[in-house]
Amino acid sequence: MNNATFQCPDLTTFCRLDELGLEVTGQYVRPDRAVLACRVVAPDDWCHRCGSQGVPRDTVTRRLGHEPFGWRPTTLLIRLCRYRCTECGHVWRQDTSKAAEPRAKLSRRGLRWALEGIVCQHLTVARVAEGLGVTWNTANNAVLAEGRRVLIDDLRRFDGVKVIGVDEHVWRHTRRGDKYVTVIIDLTPIRDRTGPSRLLDMVEGRSKQAFATWLQGRPQAWRDGVEVVAMDGFSGFKSAAADELPDAVPVMDPFHVIRLAGDALDNCRRRIQQATCGHRGRAGDPLYKARRTLHTGADLLTEKQQTRLEDLFAADAHVQVEATWGIYQRMIAAYREKDRAQGKKLMQGVVDSVSTGVPAALTELKTLGRTLKRRATDVLAYFDRPGTSNGPTEAINGRLEHLRGSALGFRNLTNYVARSLLESGGFRPKLHS
């Protein structure tokens, strides 16, 4: 900056109004907002009907919310000249389509700022409306309309999808109406290591029919291009994928497989807790104290945690918990094995061991064994196709939970889907085009 050449301040350039075909003619700054008086640069005195030159008739004013500077709302006060044709009598006013859409209350720069604030900076609509100096409804309607035009209605967002993940999501916590939706995630960037996962779409309901109907709405060429479908243990998603994507490989991802084993371990611990103590876990109970340690990988245990587990398993009453914990740790070790072929072999051994010969007393392991036996092909398919975990799907679910919390809930599913796509649709680079 030592050799920088400074020029006189130019509000037109500083406020990016030259991009909108406007020129600043004055300013009025108040503590709560800045008002910029503007005029349209390009003349527009030729009749739109007959082509004759018009004469000035009067002037009108148009107000537009503009992108803020220093979080001070900025309003454009555009003075427009109206003309009257001397030949046909037609009356028109200067064209401001470069500055804003017809009847819009936000300039194009203000609208772009609002959209970037929602998508990139994860601002609430209330914060965006405050920055623009407009009402909540004005900001929300403008953002949703522009988001649909630029992002949501752009069918190119479905291009190049090879790996998808599907899961359910609770979008509201009410007693009335269906509270579940099915979310479809693009996991192709994860597999190819080109970027994060992104939300493709969200449909109402959690069933085979909901997912199948969405797949049927996609072109056949797109369905033929899907290679892998990552999912949880819900059989409805697997059936829909088998019917509509017969060539795609279903993969039951590690996140849900380990969760099944973790649930079996927790259920076994609670059952033994009731059998030995006659009540639910309390602060002084050994099983309750070790509830989190039991879910820690064996290779990550500290000396204190190892001692705690040794003392826990020393009691004969806890032998069933120890057996279930052993299966849980074997499954974790299979997924952590660097050699994927060896990891697949280890997981196959776990499936075989819990599928047959499990004592009747280990009810949780028998239930887990039936599930793993039924979905063994899907579980083992993960080791042949790296990067197909449904974990990123759960991450996006977490982002949607944050969105719903910051918005203090949604009552309209259509608006929720639109906001969710803006939040997690992965369209940020296009905003700056």
N, C-alpha and C positions, 0 to 999 in steps of 0.2 A: 504493500500500500504506500510505500515511500514515494513512488513515482506516479501515483494516481493523479489523474486530471479530473478535478471536480467541476461540475456545471451547476447552473442555477436550478433550484428545485422545479420539477415538472410534475404536478399532481396527476395529470393525465397518464403519464407513463408509470408513475409510482403506483397508482391505483389500478393499473392494467385496463384502463378504459379505452385505450387505443385499439385493443383487441375487439371491443364492442362497438366500434364506430362512433365513439362519443368523445367529447372534449370538455374539460372542466372550465367553467367560466367564473366560479366563485365557491366559497366554502363557508360553512357556519358550524363551529365546534361548540358543543355543549358537554357538560360532564358525563351525560349518559349516552350521547351519540354524536356522530359527525354527519352533517348534511352537505352533499356536494351538488352544486348547481351545474347542470350539463346541457350541452346542445348536441344535436346530431350533426356530424361533420359532412356527410354526403348530402348534396341538395336533392330534392325530390319534387320539383315544381312542374313535372310533365304529367298530363292527364293520363290516368290508367285506362281510360275507355277509348278516347279518340286520339290521344297522342298530342293534343295541343298544349301549349304552355299555359299554366295557370298563374293566377295572381294571389298574393297573400290575402287571407281572409281574417284570421285571428290566430290566437295561440292557445294551446292547452298544456296541461302539466301531467306527467306520468311519474309515479313514485315506484322505485324498485329497491328492494333490499339487496345490499352488495356484501361481498366478503369483508369481514371486519379486519381492522388493523390494530394490533395491540388489544384485542378482545373488546374494542369499542365498536358497537354497531354502526355501520355506515349505510346511509340512505342516499340513493341517487334521485335528485329532483330534475327530471328531464323536461326541458321546455321545447315543445313541438309546435311547429308552424303548420297551420291548416291552409290549404289552397282551394281556390275555386276556379274551375275551367271557364274561360270566357266564351267557349263555343257551345259545350253541352250542359254547362251548369253543374257538373259533377264536383263534389267536395271530398277531399281526402286530406290526410295528414301525413307527416313525414314517417317513413318506414323505420321501425325500431326492431325489426326481426333479428338483426345481428346482435342486439343487446339483450333481448329476452324473447321468450315465446309469447304469442298473442294472449292477452289477459293474464299473463303470469305476474306474480308479485315479487319474484326474485330475478335478479340478473343472471346471465349464464355463468359468470364467474362466481356469484353467490351460490348458485345451485351446485356448481362443481365443488366449492368449498364445503358445502353441507354434506354432499355425498362422500367426499374424502374423509370428513370428520366421522361419519357413521361407520364407514367400511374400514378405513386404515387406522384411525385413532380410537375407535370403539366408543365414541361419545354417545350420550343419550340424545334423543330428539329434543328433550327439554333444554339441554345445554346448547345444542345447535340453534334452536329457536331464540335463545337468549343472545347468542353471538350475532345473529342476523337482525335482531330487533323486530321479530315478527311473532305471531301467535304459534302455539304448538301445532294446531291443525294445518296452518299454512306450511310450516316446515315439514311436517310429516307427509302431507299429500304431495308436496313437490319432490321430496326425496324418494318416495315410493314410485312415483310416476317416472322420474328420471332413472331410477334403478332398474325398473322393468324395461325401459327402452334401451339402456346401455348394456345392462348385464343380464337380467333374468330372461328376457325374450330373445337373447342372442343364442340361437341353436348351435353355434360353433363351440359352445362350452361342453358339448357332448363329444366333440371330436377327440380321437386318440385314446378313448377309454378302453383299456384292456383288462384291468383288474378292478372289481367293485367289492365293497363291503356293505352289508345290510344289517341293521339292528333296529330295535324298538327304542322309543324315546317318550318320556312323559312330558307333555307340553303344558299341562295344567293339573292342578290338584283340586278337583271338585267332584261332587257326587253325581252331578248330572252330565250326561253326554260322554262320548268316548274321549278318554284322556290320553290315549296312546296314538303315536304316529310312527310310521316306518320311515327311517332315514336311509338313503342310499348314498354311499361315499365313493369317490374316485380314489383308489389306492395305487393307480398306475405310477404317479410320481414317486411313491415310496419304494416300489419295486425297482424302478429304474434309477432311483437316487437322483432325481432331477428337481425335487422340491417337496413341499408338504402335501398331505392329503387335502381334499376339498369336498365340500358338500355338493352333490349333484342335484338331489331333489328330496322332497319330503311329502309323503302322502298320508292321508288320514287312515287310521286303523292299524291294527297289528294282527295280520292274518296272512294265510297263503294267498287269499284272493286279492288283498291289497297289493302285495308285491307282484303277483302275476299280472294284475291289471296294468300296473305301471310298466312292466316289461313289454306287455302287448302294445302299449302306446309308442314304443320305440321302433324305428325302422328295422326291417329284417337284417339289413347289412350291418347295422350297429350291433344287433344281438349276436350275429355271427362272429363279430370281432371280439366279443368278451371271452377271455381265456380262463379266468379264475373268479370265483365268488367266495369271499370270506364271510363267515357267519358264525352265530353262536349255536347252541344246541337245540334251538327251536325247529321242530320238524317241518313246520309250515313253510319257512323260507327255503328249506332244502327241496321240498316237493315242488314249489313254484319254480325254483331254478332248474330242477330236472326237467320240468315240462316245457319251459320257455327258452332255456339255454342248455340244450342237450349236449352240446360240445364243450361247455365250460366245466372246469373241475371244481367241485365244492371243497372248501377247506375250512375245517373247524379250527379256529386260530388258538394259539397258546393262551391268550388272555382268558377265554371262556373255559378251556379245558382245565387250567389250573384253578379257576374259580370253582368248578365242579368239585375238584379234589379238596379245595379249601372248605367248601360247604360241608362235605362229608366229614372232614376233620372236626369242624365246629359242632356239627350235630352229634358226633360220637362223644366229644368232650362234654357237651351239655347232658347227654344221656347218662354218662358215667357220673357226672356231678350230682344228678338227681338220685342215682342209685346209691351212691356212697354217703352223701350228706343230707339227702332229703329236701333240698331246697336249691334255688338258683345260686349261681356263683356270687360269692361275697369277697370283700377285699382280702380277707385272710386265708381263703381257700387256695390250695396249691394249684388246682386246675385253672381257676380263674386268674391267678397271678401269672400263669404261663400262657395265657391265651394268645398274646402277640408273639411271644417267643416261638410258639409252635408253628407260626406262619413264616418264620425267618429261615432262609436257606441255610442248610447245614454248613456250607462253606463260608457263611457270613457271621456265624455265631461268635460272640465274645466268650472269654473264659467264664465270666459270671453267668451268661446264658447257658453255656454247656453244663455248668454245675447245676443250674436250676433244672434242666431237663433230666440229668442223671438222677437227681433226687426224686423227681416226679416219677420217672419210669421204674425206680427201685421198688415202688409199691405194687404188689400183685394186682390190686384193684384197678390199676391203670394200664394193664397189659393191652387192652383193646385200643386205647388211645395211642399207645406206642406202635401198634401194628398199622393203624390208619396213618399215623404220622410217617411211618416208613414208606408207605406207598406214595404219599404226598411228596416226600423228598426225592424219591426215585423219578417221579415225573418232572420235578424241577431240574434234576440233574440231566435228564434226557434233553430238555430244551436248552440247557446251558452248554451242552457238549459242542465244542467247536467243529468237530467232524460230523457233518450232518448225516452221513451214512451210519456212523456209530450211534448218533442220537436217535435215529429211526429204529435201529436195532434195540436200543435200550427201551424206547417207548413200546415197541412190539412186545418186549418181555413183560412190561407192566400190564399191558392189555391182556396178555395170556394168563398172567398170574391172578388177576382179579376177575377174570371171566369164568373160571372154573375152580372148584376146590376151596372156595372161601367158606369158613365156618359160618353156620347159621347165626351165631351170636353177633357177628360183625355185619349188622344190617346195613350200615352206611356203605361199607365196601361192596356189598352185594349189589346195592342200587347203583353205585358208581360203575361196577363191572358190567352191568347190563347196558348202561349208556355207552360205555367205551366200546363194548363189543358191537353194538348196533351202529356206531359211528366210527368204527376203527379205520375204515378207508379214508374218511374225511380228516381224522386226526393225523394219520400218518402222511397224508398228502402234503402237509405243511413242510416236511423235511425235504421234499423234492422241489418245492417252489418257495424259495426265500422271499421275504418282503411282502407276504400276504397276510400278515397279522391284522386282526380287527382291532388292535389296540388304538390306532389312530382314529377309528370310528368312535371309540369311547372318549378320546380326547376332544373330538368335535362335540360330542354330547355334553362334555363339561363346559365348553365355550357357549353352547346354547343355554345351559343352566345359568351361566353368568349373564347372558343377554336378557333372559327372562327376569332375573333378579334386578338388574339395573333398570329395566323398564317397568318394574313393579307389577309384572304379570301381563298376560295378553288375554283378551276375551274373544278376539276374532282370529280364527286359524289361518285365514288367507293372509292377513297382515303378518302373522307370526312366521309363516313360510317365507314370505317376501323378505322380512327382516333377517331371518336365518340365512337365506341365500346371500344376502349382502354381507352378513357377518362372517360366514365361513365358506363362501363360494369360490374363493381363491381368484378374484378378478382384479386385484390391486394394480397390476401393471397397465391394464387398459384404461384406468381412470386418468392417466397422464398423457393419453394419446391425443 
